Amino acid sequence: PLKKVYPEVDVVSTPTGDDVAMIHANNATSDINAWMHLFEEFLVLAGKKLDKETVFRSFFFSALTDADADAGNLLTYGYYSGENITGLKEGRPLLVRSPESKFTIANLMRAQILSVFGALKIGMDILKKEEVKIDRLTGHGGLFKTPRVAQQILADVLETPISVTENAAEGGAWGIAILAAYVDKASELSLAEYLKSKVFSASSTITIEPNYDDLPGTHKFMDRYQKGLDIEQAAIEHTEVD
């Protein structure tokens, strides 16, 4: 149990009644998708044709293999809407850099992925201060479709081992379908038993530890992210939305 109420933390429960502290961030990969569309447009103009998955994998892997740990002093906010955790009522997607920033594709992609986890980290830091012990987290969603990249960066951001299953890219509809299928077995198995024996038993899982060599750079980006929130607020105040 938490010692007090936090506006950044929603206390909910699993279907079986276990307490859950949910850090609910509103913005995730919309800006990454926008940048990918831009690069796809360039490929068309250049007379090249690559499928969408190849484009994503190429750019994502560059964030892991060719980028600076702090994303080359770039700063991005993929805010398409307001963000409760950071106290912003609207969103303005932003890319901010200094003349000395290392503006490369690899650093841009690393900054984008780091930024996806910015609000999440602020909320998770509250749980750490509350002495909530976290042994391992599971990454789920389309961001983890490209192997290892977002998983490693999230492990670095939260300084926590991150596990990803082979079906991690499946979304909410998949989860609802599983619950619907469970109805026929509810008299025989608890939900936890059903998930363990029927759903996840055949799924391979990969767990990645934080890369401690990259932690100083990751911390540097996250400090930049929090200090730069006033820039995002100024963009909201001084730009209109049609």
Order of alpha helices (4+ residues) and beta strands (2+ residues): beta-beta-alpha-alpha-beta-beta-alpha-alpha-beta-alpha-beta-alpha-alpha-beta-alpha-alpha
